[in-house]
Amino acid sequence: MKVHFANSGGQFQSAKYWATIKMTDRQEKILAAIVEEYAEVASPVGSSILSKMFNVSPATIRNDMIALERAGFIAQPHTSAGRTPTDKGYRHYVNQISGIDSIAIDRTARAIDTRVLAAGSPDLAIRTAVKSLVELTHNVGLATIDGSLYVRGFADLFSQPEFTTTETVRQMAGLIDNLEPWLRETKPNEPLNVYIGRENPIGKSSQSSLIISRFCSPYSDKSYIGVLGPTRQDYRNVMNLVSHTGKMLEEALA
């Protein structure tokens, strides 16, 4: 799976850059566990939970968490709380999983195939693909093709805890407004593009991640489909679904 890499300033970075940041094997696994647990429960992850996962003492886990926090991969929202991933922590995690060339397609992804291929028209195929991503990821689903922008899923997005204030809703709405012009101008070239938090070029303070797949069609060789949601994501699953859906649309629209 080939993925676009960007740093917090929006500049391109290779996987080799991030590989220079050293962690112990256990710290790598602890960071991954924090990212995955936080994605599921939306609450800071404590040392007691992790100590059970790794069968070591809470004190040992706390020492590793301190090291990860000092390196900027996780943060402690308030005293006595567990830890949450930072944008840097998410980026490191995504870079690690994106090194996997192929991820098994499960029955959930194959359900998209059936729906999209059964659509009776190109317009319906795109709408079906976007709707499927909304249902499976609970993010905003989006697609842009030949100047048209398909968007749905705001109710799913705004039901998530990150977007419960007027300001966060406003920022997200502004990002959506500027998304299609930005894609038309920038034209990301990688098959799968992942922008995390402040990497997001059109919404640096929106606490969101944009995961989009480029695909080709008879209408445009630079069309995109993907999702927009909080930085708290099940990245492995969402990246897999977005990538797979882009390939399925290429087949359906060919």
N, C-alpha and C positions, 0 to 999 in steps of 0.2 A: 504494500500500500504506500504510494508516494504522496507525501504530505508537504504543504507549504509551511515553512517555519518563519516566524517573525519574533523579534524581541519587543520589549515594552515600548520602544520608541517607534515601532512600526517598520523597522528596517529588516531586510531579509537576513536570516542566520541559518547556518547549516547545522545538521545534527552533530557534527564534529565539535562545534563550539560548546554545545551543552554537554558533550561527553567529557569535557575537561573538568567538569565539576565533580569532585570525587565524594562518594559516600561509601560507607560499609554496605555489605550485602543486606544486613538486617535493617539499616536505615532506609535503603531503597524500598524494602518490603513494607516498612512502617509507613513511609510516605504514601505508597500505593494503597495501603489499608486505610489511611486517613482520607485520601481522596475518595475511595469507593464507599467507605462507611458514611462520610459526610454527604455524599450524593444521595444516599438512601434515606438518611434520617434527618438531614438538615439541621443538625445540632453538633456543636463542637465535640470532638472525639477525645475521650479521656484515656489516661494511662491504664486504668483498671481493665477496660475492654480490650486494649491491645495486649496487655500482659497475658490474658487468657488465650488470645489468638496465637501468640508466639511462645507461650509456655516459659516465660521468664518473669522476674519480679517487676512490680510496678516501678521500683526505683531504677532498674535497668532501662525500662522504657522511657522514663522521664529524662534520663541522661541523653538518650538518643534524640528525644524530642527537643531538648535544649539545643543540641547540635544542629538539628534541622532548622530550628527557629533562628539561630544565629546566622545560618547560611541563607536565610530568607525564603525557605521553602514552605514554612507553616507559620501561623501567627496565633497568639492567644487573645481572643476578643476582650476578656477581662480577667481579673485576678481569680484564681481558683477554678477557671473554666478549662475545658479541654482545648484542643487545637483545631484550627481550620486551615485548609490549603490557601496559599497565596497564588497570585497569577503566575509567579515564578515556579511554584510547586506544581501547579497544573501543567505548565509548559513542559517541565521535566518529565512528568508522568506521560503526557501525550507523546512526547518524542520517543519515549521508551516503547510504548505500545505500537506506535506507527512504524517501528522497525520490523514489525511482523509482516511478511509479504502477503500472507493470506490468512483470513480469519474464517472459521467455519460458518457457513450460512445456516441459521437455524430455521425452524418452522415459521417463526415470526416474520423473518425477512422473505421467505418464500410466499407468504400470504400476500405480500406486495406484488409479486410476480403475477399471481392469478388475477388480482384486481386490475392492474395496469394493462395486461395483455388482453383482458376481456373488454376494455373500454372501446366504444364504437367509433371514436374520433380522436384526433390529436389533442384537441382542447380538453376532452373528457379524460384522456390518459394523463395529462398534466395535472388536472384538478384532482384526479384520483390519487396520484402519487403524492401530491402535497397533503391531501386529507389523511392519507395513510401515515405519513410522517408525524402529523399532529397527534393522531391517535396513539402512536407507538412511543413517542418521545415526550408528549405533553409540552412541547415548545411551539413557537410560531413556525409554521411551515411556509416555505416560499419557493417560488420558481420564477425565473425571468427568461423569456425566449422571444427573439425578434422584437424587442422593445416593449413587450407586454409583461406586467408583473402580476403574479398570482400570489396572494397572501391569505392565510387563514390561521385561526388558533389563538386569537388574542385572549379569549376567555380562559383557555388552558394556561397560558403564560401568566396572566395577571392573578391567577389563583395560587401561584407559588409565593412563598414567604418573602422572596427578594423584591417583589414588585407590589407592595401593599401601600406605598405612600404616593402622594400626588407627584412628587419630584421624580421618583423612579419611573412612574408611568409616563410622565412627560418626556423624559430622556429616551425611553424606549420608542415612543411614538415618533420623536424626531429622527431617531436612527432609521426607522422603517421608511420615513419620508425621503431620506437621502440615499437609501440602499441601491435602488435601481440606477440612478445617475452615476453612482460610484462604481458599480459593477460595469456599466457601459464604458466608463472612462478608463478604469484600471485594468480590466480584463485579466484577472488572475489566471495563470497558465497551468497550474498544477491540477491533476485530476481531482485531488481532495485538498481543500484549503481550510485551515483551522486558525481562527483569530480569537485569542483569549483575553478577556478583560481589557486592559489598557492597550493591548495590541490592536484592538478593534479600531480601524482607521476613521470611522464615522461615528463613534460613540465611546470614546475612551473612558468616560466616567459612568457608563451605563450599567456596570457590573454584569456584563453579558458576554456570551461567546457566540460567534458566528461560525457555523460549520457548513461549508458548501462544496458541492461537487460540480465540476465542469463536465458538460457532455455535448456531443455533436448531434445535430439533427438536420433535416432537409431545409429548415428555416433559418438556422444560424449555427456556425461552428463554435460559438462561444455562448452557449446557454448554460444556466446554472440552476441547481435545485439544492435545497438544504434547510437548515433550521436555525432559528435564533432563540436563545434562551439564556438562563443564568449561567454564570461560570461554574456553578455547582451542577455538574453533568455526569452522567454515566458515559464518559467519553468513548470507551471501547465499543459499547453497544451503539451509540448514536453515530459515531464515525462509520461504523460498519453498515448501518442502515442507510445513511446518506450516500455512501459510495455505491452500495448495491442498487439503490433506487436510481441513481444517475445512469448506471449501466443498463438497467431495465428500461428506462425511458429511451435510451439510444436504440435499443432493439425494437421497442414498440413504435417509434416514430420513423424507423428506417423505411 
